[in-house]
Amino acid sequence: MPRPMPSKEDVKRLKREYQEAPKETGIFRITNTANGKIYLGSSLNLHGPLNKHAFMLKMGSHINKALQADWNKCGADAFAFEIVEKVKPSDDPAFNVEDELSLLEQIWIEKEQPFSERGYNEGKKVRE
């Protein structure tokens, strides 16, 4: 039995709830499980970039040519998309989510070395 279509009011309410929901901020990683190479990224809205990368890879149009080439060679099943750490919100008036994200970026860049031969990252930043 088909589900009834939501009313215009329901659609507006759901859209407003989505827009008002707090966005998850943090670090994500795309891992090629066949060779161990990683792509490290960070964002003030984690789910946007993860979806964008997956979509671009599936379409064959990812800006990172090495990552796209390995995707084409190894296939989608060889890649894991994961959130590795989220910024924990704070009620402290001095808390700055962007500063906290910058600190996490430094920690994860040092830990993962995504700009070395074991990573796909190019340039010097991981923030999207």
DSSP file (Angstrom, degrees, kcal/mol; ACC not computed):
  #  RESIDUE AA STRUCTURE BP1 BP2  ACC     N-H-->O    O-->H-N    N-H-->O    O-->H-N    TCO  KAPPA ALPHA  PHI   PSI    X-CA   Y-CA   Z-CA
    1    1 A M              0   0    0      0, 0.0     0, 0.0     0, 0.0     0, 0.0   0.000 360.0 360.0 360.0 125.4    0.0    0.0    0.0
    2    2 A P        -     0   0    0      0, 0.0     3,-0.1     0, 0.0     0, 0.0  -0.290 360.0-112.3 -66.3 147.1    1.6    3.4   -1.0
    3    3 A R        -     0   0    0      1,-0.1     2,-0.1     3,-0.0     0, 0.0  -0.545  36.4-105.9 -76.1 142.8    2.4    5.9    1.7
    4    4 A P        -     0   0    0      0, 0.0    -1,-0.1     0, 0.0     3,-0.1  -0.385  37.8-104.1 -68.0 147.7    0.3    9.0    1.7
    5    5 A M        -     0   0    0      1,-0.1     2,-0.1    -2,-0.1     0, 0.0  -0.482  39.4-110.3 -68.7 137.9    2.1   12.2    0.4
    6    6 A P        -     0   0    0      0, 0.0    -1,-0.1     0, 0.0    -3,-0.0  -0.392  35.3-109.6 -68.7 149.9    3.0   14.6    3.2
    7    7 A S     >  -     0   0    0      1,-0.1     4,-2.4    -2,-0.1     5,-0.2  -0.266  27.3-107.1 -71.8 165.1    1.1   17.8    3.4
    8    8 A K  H  > S+     0   0    0      1,-0.2     4,-2.5     2,-0.2     5,-0.2   0.870 123.2  53.4 -60.1 -36.6    2.7   21.1    2.5
    9    9 A E  H  > S+     0   0    0      2,-0.2     4,-2.6     1,-0.2    -1,-0.2   0.905 108.1  49.6 -65.9 -41.1    2.8   22.0    6.2
   10   10 A D  H  > S+     0   0    0      2,-0.2     4,-2.7     1,-0.2     5,-0.2   0.913 111.4  49.1 -63.3 -42.4    4.5   18.7    7.0
   11   11 A V  H  X S+     0   0    0     -4,-2.4     4,-2.4     2,-0.2    -2,-0.2   0.928 112.5  47.7 -63.1 -45.4    7.1   19.4    4.3
   12   12 A K  H  X S+     0   0    0     -4,-2.5     4,-2.4     2,-0.2    -2,-0.2   0.907 113.0  49.0 -61.9 -42.2    7.7   22.9    5.6
   13   13 A R  H  X S+     0   0    0     -4,-2.6     4,-2.6     2,-0.2    -2,-0.2   0.926 112.2  47.4 -64.4 -45.5    8.0   21.7    9.2
   14   14 A L  H  X S+     0   0    0     -4,-2.7     4,-2.3     2,-0.2    -2,-0.2   0.899 112.5  49.6 -63.1 -40.9   10.5   18.9    8.2
   15   15 A K  H  X S+     0   0    0     -4,-2.4     4,-2.4    -5,-0.2    -1,-0.2   0.921 112.0  48.1 -63.8 -44.3   12.6   21.3    6.2
   16   16 A R  H  X S+     0   0    0     -4,-2.4     4,-2.2     2,-0.2    -2,-0.2   0.907 111.0  51.0 -63.3 -42.3   12.6   23.9    9.1
   17   17 A E  H  X S+     0   0    0     -4,-2.6     4,-1.3     1,-0.2    -1,-0.2   0.903 111.0  48.8 -62.2 -41.4   13.6   21.1   11.6
   18   18 A Y  H  < S+     0   0    0     -4,-2.3     3,-0.4     1,-0.2    -2,-0.2   0.935 112.8  46.8 -63.0 -46.3   16.4   20.0    9.3
   19   19 A Q  H  < S+     0   0    0     -4,-2.4    -2,-0.2     1,-0.2    -1,-0.2   0.830 115.9  45.3 -66.8 -32.1   17.7   23.6    8.9
   20   20 A E  H  < S+     0   0    0     -4,-2.2    -1,-0.2    -5,-0.2    -2,-0.2   0.628  87.8 106.8 -87.5 -13.8   17.5   24.3   12.6
   21   21 A A  S  < S-     0   0    0     -4,-1.3     2,-0.1    -3,-0.4    -3,-0.0  -0.392  84.3-101.2 -65.4 140.0   19.1   21.0   13.7
   22   22 A P        -     0   0    0      0, 0.0     2,-0.3     0, 0.0    -1,-0.1  -0.393  37.0-126.8 -63.2 137.4   22.7   21.5   15.0
   23   23 A K        -     0   0    0     -4,-0.1     2,-0.4    -2,-0.1    22,-0.1  -0.641  19.3-118.2 -85.9 141.2   25.2   20.5   12.4
   24   24 A E        -     0   0    0     -2,-0.3    22,-3.3    62,-0.0     2,-0.4  -0.677  30.2-162.4 -82.3 130.9   27.9   18.0   13.3
   25   25 A T        +     0   0    0     -2,-0.4    62,-3.3    62,-0.4     2,-0.3  -0.900  35.8  76.8-113.1 139.0   31.4   19.4   13.1
   26   26 A G  E    S-AB  43  86A   0     17,-2.2    17,-2.1    -2,-0.4     2,-0.4  -0.994  70.5 -37.3 164.2-153.9   34.6   17.4   12.9
   27   27 A I  E     -AB  42  85A   0     58,-3.0    57,-2.0    -2,-0.3    58,-1.5  -0.864  41.2-172.9-113.3 137.3   37.0   15.2   11.0
   28   28 A F  E     -AB  41  83A   0     13,-3.1    13,-2.7    -2,-0.4     2,-0.4  -0.901   5.0-158.5-127.3 161.0   36.1   12.6    8.3
   29   29 A R  E     -AB  40  82A   0     53,-2.9    53,-2.5    -2,-0.3     2,-0.5  -0.999  10.7-157.3-140.2 139.3   38.2   10.0    6.5
   30   30 A I  E     -AB  39  81A   0      9,-2.6     9,-2.3    -2,-0.4     2,-0.5  -0.984  23.7-164.4-111.9 121.1   37.8    8.1    3.3
   31   31 A T  E     -AB  38  80A   0     49,-2.8    49,-2.5    -2,-0.5     2,-1.0  -0.915  20.4-145.7-114.9 130.6   39.9    5.0    3.4
   32   32 A N  E >>  - B   0  79A   0      5,-3.1     4,-2.7    -2,-0.5     3,-0.5  -0.829  15.4-166.4 -86.8 105.5   40.9    2.8    0.4
   33   33 A T  T 34 S+     0   0    0     45,-3.2    -1,-0.2    -2,-1.0    46,-0.1   0.656  80.9  63.0 -72.5 -13.9   40.9   -0.6    2.2
   34   34 A A  T 34 S+     0   0    0     44,-0.6    -1,-0.2     1,-0.1    45,-0.1   0.851 125.5   9.3 -77.4 -35.3   42.8   -2.2   -0.7
   35   35 A N  T <4 S-     0   0    0     -3,-0.5    -2,-0.2    43,-0.2    -1,-0.1   0.460  96.7-118.3-126.3  -3.8   45.9   -0.2   -0.3
   36   36 A G     <  +     0   0    0     -4,-2.7    -3,-0.1     1,-0.3     2,-0.1   0.409  61.6 144.8  84.1  -3.4   45.5    1.7    3.0
   37   37 A K        -     0   0    0     -5,-0.3    -5,-3.1    -6,-0.1     2,-0.3  -0.381  31.1-158.2 -70.7 149.7   45.6    5.2    1.4
   38   38 A I  E     -Ac  31 119A   0     80,-1.7    82,-3.2    -7,-0.2    83,-0.5  -0.895  21.6-150.7-129.2 156.4   43.4    7.8    3.0
   39   39 A Y  E     -A   30   0A   0     -9,-2.3    -9,-2.6    -2,-0.3     2,-0.4  -0.998  23.5-160.2-120.4 122.7   41.7   11.1    2.3
   40   40 A L  E     +A   29   0A   0     -2,-0.5     2,-0.3   -11,-0.2   -11,-0.2  -0.869  17.1 164.7-108.1 136.7   41.3   13.3    5.4
   41   41 A G  E     -A   28   0A   0    -13,-2.7   -13,-3.1    -2,-0.4     2,-0.3  -0.949  19.3-157.9-144.0 164.5   38.8   16.1    5.6
   42   42 A S  E     +Ad  27 127A   0     84,-2.2    86,-2.6    -2,-0.3     2,-0.3  -0.975  14.4 172.1-141.3 156.3   37.1   18.4    8.1
   43   43 A S  E     -A   26   0A   0    -17,-2.1   -17,-2.2    -2,-0.3     3,-0.3  -0.991  43.8-128.9-161.5 153.8   34.0   20.4    8.0
   44   44 A L  S    S+     0   0    0     -2,-0.3     2,-0.3     1,-0.3   -21,-0.1   0.556 116.5  36.7 -77.8 -10.0   31.6   22.5   10.1
   45   45 A N  S >  S-     0   0    0    -19,-0.1     3,-0.9     1,-0.1    -1,-0.3  -0.751  77.7-170.4-141.7  90.1   28.9   20.3    8.6
   46   46 A L  T 3> S+     0   0    0    -22,-3.3     4,-1.6    -3,-0.3     5,-0.2   0.801  77.5  56.2 -56.7 -38.9   30.2   16.7    8.3
   47   47 A H  H 3> S+     0   0    0    -23,-0.2     4,-2.1     1,-0.2    -1,-0.2   0.810  98.3  62.5 -72.6 -27.2   27.5   15.1    6.3
   48   48 A G  H <> S+     0   0    0     -3,-0.9     4,-2.4     2,-0.2    -1,-0.2   0.970 107.6  39.9 -60.4 -56.0   27.7   17.5    3.4
   49   49 A P  H  > S+     0   0    0      0, 0.0     4,-3.0     0, 0.0     5,-0.3   0.882 113.1  55.0 -64.6 -37.5   31.2   16.8    2.3
   50   50 A L  H  X S+     0   0    0     -4,-1.6     4,-2.2     1,-0.2    -2,-0.2   0.939 112.5  43.5 -60.6 -45.0   30.9   13.0    2.9
   51   51 A N  H  X S+     0   0    0     -4,-2.1     4,-2.5     2,-0.2    -1,-0.2   0.899 113.6  52.2 -64.6 -40.2   27.9   13.0    0.6
   52   52 A K  H  X S+     0   0    0     -4,-2.4     4,-2.8    -5,-0.2     5,-0.2   0.931 110.6  46.6 -63.1 -46.6   29.6   15.2   -1.9
   53   53 A H  H  X S+     0   0    0     -4,-3.0     4,-2.5     2,-0.2     5,-0.2   0.931 113.4  48.4 -62.6 -45.6   32.7   13.0   -2.1
   54   54 A A  H  X S+     0   0    0     -4,-2.2     4,-2.4    -5,-0.3    -1,-0.2   0.922 113.9  47.1 -60.9 -44.0   30.7    9.8   -2.5
   55   55 A F  H  X S+     0   0    0     -4,-2.5     4,-2.1     2,-0.2    -2,-0.2   0.935 112.4  48.4 -63.8 -47.2   28.6   11.4   -5.2
   56   56 A M  H  X>S+     0   0    0     -4,-2.8     5,-2.6     1,-0.2     4,-0.7   0.898 112.7  48.7 -63.1 -39.7   31.6   12.8   -7.2
   57   57 A L  H ><5S+     0   0    0     -4,-2.5     3,-0.9    -5,-0.2    -1,-0.2   0.928 111.1  49.6 -65.3 -43.9   33.4    9.5   -7.0
   58   58 A K  H 3<5S+     0   0    0     -4,-2.4    -1,-0.2     1,-0.3    -2,-0.2   0.853 112.3  48.6 -62.8 -33.8   30.3    7.6   -8.2
   59   59 A M  H 3<5S-     0   0    0     -4,-2.1    -1,-0.3    -5,-0.2    -2,-0.2   0.578 112.1-121.4 -82.4  -9.6   29.9   10.0  -11.1
   60   60 A G  T <<5S+     0   0    0     -3,-0.9    -3,-0.2    -4,-0.7    -2,-0.1   0.745  85.1 106.2  77.7  23.5   33.6    9.7  -12.0
   61   61 A S      < +     0   0    0     -5,-2.6    -4,-0.2    -6,-0.2    -5,-0.1   0.058  35.4 146.2-125.8  26.4   34.2   13.5  -11.5
   62   62 A H        -     0   0    0     -6,-0.5     6,-0.1     1,-0.1    -9,-0.0  -0.412  48.7-136.1 -68.0 140.1   36.1   13.8   -8.3
   63   63 A I  S    S+     0   0    0      1,-0.1     2,-1.0    -2,-0.1    -1,-0.1   0.775  90.6  79.3 -67.3 -26.9   38.6   16.7   -8.3
   64   64 A N     >  -     0   0    0      1,-0.2     4,-2.4     2,-0.1     5,-0.2  -0.741  67.5-166.5 -86.8 105.1   41.3   14.5   -6.7
   65   65 A K  H  > S+     0   0    0     -2,-1.0     4,-2.6     1,-0.2    -1,-0.2   0.849  83.2  51.4 -64.6 -37.8   42.6   12.5   -9.7
   66   66 A A  H  > S+     0   0    0      2,-0.2     4,-2.2     1,-0.2    -1,-0.2   0.916 111.8  47.0 -66.9 -42.8   44.5    9.9   -7.7
   67   67 A L  H  > S+     0   0    0      2,-0.2     4,-2.3     1,-0.2    -2,-0.2   0.923 114.0  47.9 -63.1 -44.9   41.5    9.1   -5.5
   68   68 A Q  H  X S+     0   0    0     -4,-2.4     4,-2.6     2,-0.2    -2,-0.2   0.904 110.0  52.5 -63.2 -41.5   39.2    8.9   -8.5
   69   69 A A  H  X S+     0   0    0     -4,-2.6     4,-2.1     1,-0.2    -1,-0.2   0.912 111.5  45.8 -62.4 -42.7   41.7    6.6  -10.3
   70   70 A D  H  X S+     0   0    0     -4,-2.2     4,-3.4     2,-0.2     5,-0.5   0.876 111.2  52.9 -68.5 -36.4   41.8    4.2   -7.3
   71   71 A W  H  X S+     0   0    0     -4,-2.3     4,-2.3     1,-0.2    -2,-0.2   0.931 111.6  46.1 -60.3 -45.7   38.0    4.3   -7.0
   72   72 A N  H  < S+     0   0    0     -4,-2.6    -2,-0.2     1,-0.2    -1,-0.2   0.884 119.0  41.9 -64.4 -38.3   37.7    3.3  -10.7
   73   73 A K  H  < S+     0   0    0     -4,-2.1    -2,-0.2    -5,-0.2    -1,-0.2   0.920 126.4  29.2 -75.0 -46.7   40.4    0.6  -10.3
   74   74 A C  H  < S-     0   0    0     -4,-3.4    -3,-0.2    -5,-0.1    -2,-0.2   0.730 103.6-130.4 -92.5 -24.6   39.3   -0.9   -6.9
   75   75 A G    ><  -     0   0    0     -4,-2.3     3,-1.6    -5,-0.5    -1,-0.1  -0.006  31.2 -71.8  90.2 161.0   35.6   -0.2   -7.0
   76   76 A A  G >  S+     0   0    0      1,-0.3     3,-1.9     2,-0.2    -1,-0.1   0.816 124.2  65.8 -59.7 -34.8   33.2    1.4   -4.4
   77   77 A D  G 3  S+     0   0    0      1,-0.3    -1,-0.3    -3,-0.1    -2,-0.1   0.674  92.4  63.4 -66.0 -15.4   33.4   -1.6   -2.1
   78   78 A A  G <  S+     0   0    0     -3,-1.6   -45,-3.2    -7,-0.1   -44,-0.6   0.407  92.8  80.3 -87.3   3.0   37.1   -1.0   -1.4
   79   79 A F  E <   -B   32   0A   0     -3,-1.9     2,-0.5   -47,-0.2   -47,-0.2  -0.925  58.8-162.5-119.9 135.8   36.3    2.4    0.2
   80   80 A A  E     -B   31   0A   0    -49,-2.5   -49,-2.8    -2,-0.4     2,-0.5  -0.955   4.8-160.1-113.9 130.9   35.2    3.2    3.7
   81   81 A F  E     +B   30   0A   0     -2,-0.5     2,-0.3   -51,-0.2   -51,-0.2  -0.946  26.4 161.0-109.0 123.9   33.6    6.6    4.5
   82   82 A E  E     -B   29   0A   0    -53,-2.5   -53,-2.9    -2,-0.5     2,-0.6  -0.998  44.6-128.5-148.5 149.8   33.7    7.5    8.2
   83   83 A I  E     -B   28   0A   0     -2,-0.3   -55,-0.3   -55,-0.2     3,-0.1  -0.866  27.0-176.7 -89.2 121.5   33.5   10.3   10.7
   84   84 A V  E     +     0   0A   0    -57,-2.0     2,-0.3    -2,-0.6   -56,-0.2   0.746  62.9   2.3 -97.7 -25.0   36.5    9.8   12.9
   85   85 A E  E     -B   27   0A   0    -58,-1.5   -58,-3.0     2,-0.0     2,-0.4  -0.925  59.8-153.2-162.3 138.9   36.0   12.6   15.5
   86   86 A K  E     -B   26   0A   0     -2,-0.3     2,-0.4   -60,-0.2   -60,-0.3  -0.853  29.0-111.1-110.7 146.8   33.3   15.2   16.2
   87   87 A V        -     0   0    0    -62,-3.3   -62,-0.4    -2,-0.4    14,-0.1  -0.614  33.5-132.3 -70.7 130.0   33.8   18.5   18.0
   88   88 A K        -     0   0    0     -2,-0.4    -1,-0.1    12,-0.0   -62,-0.0  -0.782  22.3-125.9 -88.4 118.3   32.1   18.3   21.3
   89   89 A P        -     0   0    0      0, 0.0     2,-0.3     0, 0.0    -1,-0.0  -0.195  26.5-160.4 -61.3 154.3   29.9   21.4   21.8
   90   90 A S        -     0   0    0      2,-0.1     7,-0.1     1,-0.1     5,-0.0  -0.982  27.0-144.4-138.0 148.4   30.4   23.5   25.0
   91   91 A D        +     0   0    0     -2,-0.3    -1,-0.1     3,-0.0     0, 0.0   0.502  65.7 120.7 -85.9  -5.6   28.3   26.0   26.9
   92   92 A D    >   -     0   0    0      1,-0.2     3,-2.0     2,-0.1    -2,-0.1  -0.410  65.5-139.3 -60.4 125.7   31.4   27.9   27.7
   93   93 A P  T 3  S+     0   0    0      0, 0.0    -1,-0.2     0, 0.0    -3,-0.0   0.754 103.0  56.3 -61.1 -22.7   31.0   31.5   26.3
   94   94 A A  T 3  S+     0   0    0      2,-0.0     2,-0.1     0, 0.0    -2,-0.1   0.546  80.9 117.3 -84.7  -6.8   34.7   31.4   25.2
   95   95 A F    <   -     0   0    0     -3,-2.0     2,-0.5    -5,-0.0    -5,-0.0  -0.409  43.4-172.4 -66.3 131.6   34.1   28.2   23.2
   96   96 A N     >  -     0   0    0     -2,-0.1     4,-2.3     1,-0.1     5,-0.2  -0.967  15.2-157.4-128.7 114.0   34.7   28.7   19.4
   97   97 A V  H  > S+     0   0    0     -2,-0.5     4,-2.3     1,-0.2     5,-0.2   0.850  94.0  52.7 -62.0 -36.2   33.8   25.7   17.2
   98   98 A E  H  > S+     0   0    0      2,-0.2     4,-2.2     1,-0.2    -1,-0.2   0.897 109.9  48.0 -68.2 -39.2   36.1   26.8   14.4
   99   99 A D  H  > S+     0   0    0      2,-0.2     4,-2.0     1,-0.2    -2,-0.2   0.911 112.3  49.9 -64.8 -41.4   39.1   27.0   16.8
  100  100 A E  H  X S+     0   0    0     -4,-2.3     4,-2.2     1,-0.2    -2,-0.2   0.897 110.5  49.7 -64.0 -40.4   38.2   23.6   18.2
  101  101 A L  H  X S+     0   0    0     -4,-2.3     4,-2.6     2,-0.2    -1,-0.2   0.892 107.6  54.4 -65.6 -39.3   38.0   22.2   14.7
  102  102 A S  H  X S+     0   0    0     -4,-2.2     4,-2.1     2,-0.2    -1,-0.2   0.896 108.1  50.0 -60.6 -40.0   41.4   23.7   13.8
  103  103 A L  H  X S+     0   0    0     -4,-2.0     4,-2.1     2,-0.2    -2,-0.2   0.928 110.8  48.5 -64.4 -45.4   42.9   21.9   16.8
  104  104 A L  H  X S+     0   0    0     -4,-2.2     4,-2.7     1,-0.2     5,-0.3   0.895 108.3  55.6 -61.7 -39.2   41.4   18.6   15.8
  105  105 A E  H  X S+     0   0    0     -4,-2.6     4,-2.8     1,-0.2     5,-0.3   0.938 107.3  48.9 -57.8 -47.5   42.7   19.1   12.2
  106  106 A Q  H  X S+     0   0    0     -4,-2.1     4,-2.0     1,-0.2    -1,-0.2   0.912 112.4  48.6 -59.8 -43.2   46.3   19.6   13.5
  107  107 A I  H  X S+     0   0    0     -4,-2.1     4,-2.2     1,-0.2    -2,-0.2   0.938 115.6  42.7 -62.6 -47.8   46.0   16.4   15.7
  108  108 A W  H  X S+     0   0    0     -4,-2.7     4,-3.0     2,-0.2     5,-0.4   0.837 111.2  54.5 -72.9 -32.8   44.6   14.3   12.8
  109  109 A I  H  X S+     0   0    0     -4,-2.8     4,-2.2    -5,-0.3     6,-0.2   0.928 112.4  44.4 -64.2 -43.2   47.0   15.6   10.2
  110  110 A E  H  < S+     0   0    0     -4,-2.0    -2,-0.2    -5,-0.3    -1,-0.2   0.909 117.6  45.5 -66.0 -40.7   49.9   14.7   12.4
  111  111 A K  H  < S+     0   0    0     -4,-2.2    -2,-0.2    -5,-0.2    -1,-0.2   0.923 124.8  29.1 -68.4 -46.1   48.4   11.3   13.2
  112  112 A E  H  < S-     0   0    0     -4,-3.0    -3,-0.2    -5,-0.1    -2,-0.2   0.697  83.9-147.9 -93.5 -21.8   47.3   10.3    9.7
  113  113 A Q    ><  +     0   0    0     -4,-2.2     3,-1.5    -5,-0.4     5,-0.4   0.948  25.5 174.1  52.0  56.3   49.9   12.1    7.5
  114  114 A P  T 3  S+     0   0    0      0, 0.0     7,-0.9     0, 0.0    -1,-0.1   0.620  71.2  59.0 -72.9 -10.7   47.4   12.6    4.6
  115  115 A F  T 3  S+     0   0    0     -6,-0.2     8,-0.1     5,-0.1    -2,-0.1   0.444  94.4  82.1 -95.3  -0.4   49.8   14.7    2.6
  116  116 A S  S X  S-     0   0    0     -3,-1.5     3,-1.9    -4,-0.1     5,-0.1  -0.186 107.8 -80.4 -89.2-173.0   52.4   12.0    2.5
  117  117 A E  T 3  S+     0   0    0      1,-0.3    -1,-0.0    -2,-0.1    -4,-0.0   0.657 128.3  62.6 -64.8 -14.6   52.6    9.0    0.1
  118  118 A R  T 3  S+     0   0    0     -5,-0.4   -80,-1.7   -81,-0.1     2,-0.3   0.395 101.4  63.5 -90.9   4.2   50.0    7.2    2.3
  119  119 A G  B <   -c   38   0A   0     -3,-1.9   -80,-0.2   -82,-0.2   -82,-0.1  -0.874  65.3-146.3-128.9 161.9   47.4    9.9    1.6
  120  120 A Y        +     0   0    0    -82,-3.2   -53,-0.2    -2,-0.3   -81,-0.2   0.572  62.9 118.2 -94.2 -14.0   45.4   11.4   -1.2
  121  121 A N        -     0   0    0     -7,-0.9     2,-0.3   -83,-0.5    -2,-0.1  -0.222  44.5-164.9 -63.3 144.1   45.3   14.9    0.2
  122  122 A E        +     0   0    0      3,-0.2     3,-0.4     4,-0.0     2,-0.1  -0.851  53.9  16.8-121.5 159.6   46.9   17.7   -1.9
  123  123 A G  S    S-     0   0    0     -2,-0.3     3,-0.0     1,-0.2    -2,-0.0  -0.462 100.2 -73.8  77.1-151.6   47.9   21.2   -0.7
  124  124 A K  S    S+     0   0    0     -2,-0.1     2,-0.3     0, 0.0    -1,-0.2   0.345  99.3  72.0-130.1   5.2   48.1   21.9    3.0
  125  125 A K        -     0   0    0     -3,-0.4    -3,-0.2     1,-0.1     0, 0.0  -0.896  42.9-171.8-127.5 157.4   44.5   22.0    4.3
  126  126 A V        +     0   0    0     -2,-0.3   -84,-2.2    -5,-0.1     2,-0.2   0.450  52.1 114.5-119.2  -7.0   41.8   19.5    5.0
  127  127 A R  B      d   42   0A   0    -86,-0.2   -84,-0.2     1,-0.1    -2,-0.1  -0.447 360.0 360.0 -73.3 137.6   38.9   21.9    5.8
  128  128 A E              0   0    0    -86,-2.6   -85,-0.2    -2,-0.2    -1,-0.1   0.331 360.0 360.0-119.8 360.0   35.9   21.9    3.4
